[in-house]
Amino acid sequence: MADEIILHHYDTSPFSEKVRVFLGMKRLAWRSVIQPNIMPKPELTALTGGYRRAPVMQVGADVFCDSQVMLAEIERRYPGHVRGGDWALNLWADRLFFQPSVAVIFGEIGDNVPKEFVADREKLSGRPFDTAAMKAAGPPMRAQWRTYASWLDAQLAGGPFIHGAEPSLADAAAYMNIWFTRGAVPKIAASLLEGLPRVAEWASRVAAIGHGTRTEMSREESLAVARNAEPGSFTRHDSADPTGVQPGEGVVVMADDYGRDPINGTLVAANAERIVLSRDAGDLGKTRAIWRFPRAPEAAARRCWRRGLFHRAGDSSIARAGA
């Protein structure tokens, strides 16, 4: 089906889990394409034009390359699970809560991580994979992690989910870090959640939501879908966009934190929610795929490049972008 959701992911990816849970809240059927957790990812980068992070969402010839823009698009198509403040909580979970989660996990298991994974993440981040520094940061990061978990525990005094009786995007976003830490370092997670019973009970309720109906698809099949589909409707362009970019201009989009592989394309639209590009997709067909990127760092439901930057091709000025 041309409008089916295809999720490119791997099972241990925390940002993929957030999207999977959101699909589960909506009881959606979706196709699962498993991608490697390290480079090379030839089929994925052929689809995305170079974006290599997980997850990536595909609907026909439309490509969504950041969890924020994926969540926004899923909600647009199947509304009903975004409450007041959810996008702000999503930003908090993606950045402020995620960083101590990474430090807690890799400060404990970093010495046992395969060297190929270490090399891949060093190239992605542009920084050394410094396990000694992670270990040194362990105690303060564990304290920070527990503080964030205690905030959730206090919020959950009002009901079984963050906003009360029914789950929302906020639950999927916050759950990601609990799920990630529990899965990687269960004993440490248990100690950090000691005395916070509402978080543990809530996490079990979120897990019970499931992931909807998942059906596997090969990478080659997903490329065939993109090759044989037409792009969906274009996003409205904001003529008052502060960057001044206009549809038809050549632009470059890249992340503003790490993994800054540049994506070149032609601007289709820019607005407060997203940047939309078309580009020559090689054997997938010229401009048959549309790439959607977020405007704000992991804060709303509309981004394809996570926390993106973009500028006019050939211009040295850079402005924050997203989708």
N, C-alpha and C positions, 0 to 999 in steps of 0.2 A: 504493500500500500504506500502511496506517495507521501501520505501525511503521518506515517508511523514514526515514533520516536526511536532513534538508534543511539545508544549510549556507548561510546568508546571509553573503556575503563579497565581497571584491574581490581581484583577483589579486595586487596588490602589497602586501597587508596582511600584516605579519609574524606577527601572532597567528593569522591565518587559516592561514598556511603551517604553523604548528605543528600545528594541528588536521588539516590536510590530510595531513601526513606521518603523523600517528598513525592516520588512517583507512587510509593506505597500508600501514602495518605490519600492520594487521589484514585487509588485502585486501578491504575492504568496498566495496560499491556504495552510492553516495549521490547526492543531487540537489543541484545547484549553482544558487543564486539570486544573481546578481550585483547588488550594491547600490552606489549612488554612494559615493565616498570622502569627500564633503562633504555637508552638509545643503543642501536638504531631502531627506529620505528618507521620504516619506509612507507607503509600504507597510510599511517596516520598523517605524516608530514606531507604526503602527496595530497591528501584531502584538505589539510589546513594551510598549506603554503609555508610551513615551517614551524608552526606552533606545536610544541611537543609535550605539554603538560597533560595530566589526566585530572578530570575527565574532559571529553569533547562530546558535544551532542550534535547529531545530524538529523535533519528532517528533509528528506529528498536531497535537493542541491543546496540547502541552507545549512551553514556550519556555525555552531555556537561554541566558542572556545574558552569559556570561563564559567565556573559554577554559578556565579551571580547572574550572568545573562541567561544561563540555562534555566535557573529557578524562575526568573522573570517570565521567560517565554512559556514555560510549563503553566505558570499561573495565568498568563494571558489567555492561553488556549483552554484551560480547565480551571476557572476561577473558584475561589472559596477558601483558601488556606493561608492568606496573608492578613495579619491583624496590625493594629497600630504599633509602631516601633519595631516591627519585625526586621526591617532592612537594617536598622541601626544595630540590632542584636546580631544580625548576620555578620556585619562588619566586625563587631567585637569578637565573635567566635572565630572568624577567619584570621584575624591578625593578633589581637591581644591574648586570646585564650590559646590559639594554636601555637604560638611561639614557646611558651613554657611547656606545652605538651611535647613538642619536638625535643626540647632540652632535657626533660625528664626521661623520655624514652631513650634517646641516643646517648645520654650520659650514663645510662645503665647498660645498654647493649652495643654501644658503638664499636667496641673492640671485636665483636663477633660479626660485624656487617661485612659481607663479601667485598673484596677489593674493587670489583667491577662496579658495584653500587656506589662505593665511595668516590671512584673516579668520575662516575656519571654526575653525581651531585656536586662535586667540586666544579665541574665544567658548567653545570646549570647555574650555580650560585655565584661563581667567580671568586670563591673563598675556599680556604683549606677546610677539609672535614676534620676539625680539631677535636678529637675525642677527649683529650686532656682538659681542654677548656670547657667542654660539655660537662665533664665530671665535676670540675670546680664550680660550675654554675648550678649543679644539682640541688644543693640545699635551698638557696633562695628561689630557684624556679619551682621547686616542690611547694614551697610556702605560697608562692604566687598562684600556682595551680589550685591549691586547696582554698585559697581566698575566693577565686572565681567559682569554684564548686560550691562554696558556702553561699555565695550570692544566689545561685540557682536553688539551693535548698531553701533559702528564705522565700524566694518567689513562689516556690511550689507549695508553700503553706496555704495558698489560696485555691488549690484544686489539683487534680491529677496531672494536668499539663500546665505549661507556662502561663497561658492565658485563661486557665480554668478548666472547663469540662471537656473541651475539644482540642486536638492537636493543631498546630499551625507551623508555618515556616520556622518560627523561633525554636520549636522543639527539634526539628531536623538539624538546624544550625548548631545549637548548643550540644546536642547529642553527639555530633561528630567527634568532639574532643574526648568525651567520656569513652566512646567506642574505641577510638584510636589508642588511647592509653591503656584501657583494660585489655585490649587484644595483644598489645606489644609487651606490657610489663604488668601482668595481672596482680601480682603480690603488692607492688608499689601502689597501683591504683586502689586496691582494697584498703591499704593503710591511709592513703590520702582521703578516702571517702568515709573513714571511720567517724562515727558521730554525726553523719549527714544522711540519715536513712531515707529521706524523701528523694534524694538524687538517685540512689540505687533503685528504689522502687519505680521512680519515673523512667529511668533508663530501661528497665524491663518492659514497661508499657510501650515505650517508643520502639524497642526491638520487636515487640509483638505485632506492630503495625505491618511489618514485612516490607517487601519491595515491589508489590504489585505482581504482575504476571510477566516473568522474564523468559524470553526465548533466545537461544543462541544464534548468532549469525557470524559468518566468516568475514575476515577483513576484505577479501576480494569481493564478496557479495555487497558489502557496504559501498565500495567504490563503484560498482555497477549501478547501484541505486542513484548515486550522485551523477553518474555519467548519463543516465537515461531520464533524469528529472529536469524540470524547469524550476528556477528559483521562485520562491514565494513572493508575496506582496512586499514592496519596499517600505521602509520606515520613513515617516514624515521628517523632512529636513527643517531645522529651525533657522530661519534666515537671520535671526539675531544672535546666533551662536557666537560667544565671545572670541573664539579663535579666528573667525572670519573665513574659514574654509567653505568652499562651495562645491556642490555636486559636479562631478566631472574632473575635479582636480586630482593630480597624483599625490598620494600621501603615504607615509610610512607609520606603522603602528608597532609599538614594542612595550614590553612590561616596564613598570617603574621600580620594581624591587629586585627580581632576579630572573634568569632565563630570558635575557633581552634580545632574543632573535628577532630581527626586523621583518615585518610583513609589509610588502609593498602592494599597493592596489590603487584603484580609482574610487574616490569617494562617491558613495550613493546617497548617504544622508548622515547628518550629525545633529543630535538633539541632546536634551538634558539626560537622557537615559542611555543612549548608545551611539557608537560609530559603526556605520555599515559600509563595507568595502566590497567591490567586485574586483576580480583579478583574472589573469590568464591562468587557468587551472591545468595547463598542459593537456595530457591526453584525456582529462575529464571534460574538456571543452572550454573554449575561451569564454570567460565571464558567465559560465553556467552555474558557478557556485557563488554564494554570497557569504561573506565573513562578517560576523557581528561581534563587536567589542564593547566593553563597559566604559562609562564615563568616570565613575567614582570608584575608589578602592573598595572592593568587596563590600559594598554597603547597600546596594539595592538589588533589584532582581533583574538587572539588565547589563550583563557584560559578557563579552566573549574572550577578550584578552583580560586577564586579571590585572587590575590596576594599570591600565595602559597609558602609554604616552604616544602622541602622534605629532607629526609635523609635515608640512608640505615637502614633497620630493624636491631636493635641491635647495631647501631652505634650512638655515641653522636654527631657526626659532622652534622651540618645542613647547607643546601644550599638553596638559593632562587629557587623556581620552578614556574611553571605555565603551561598553555596550551591553 
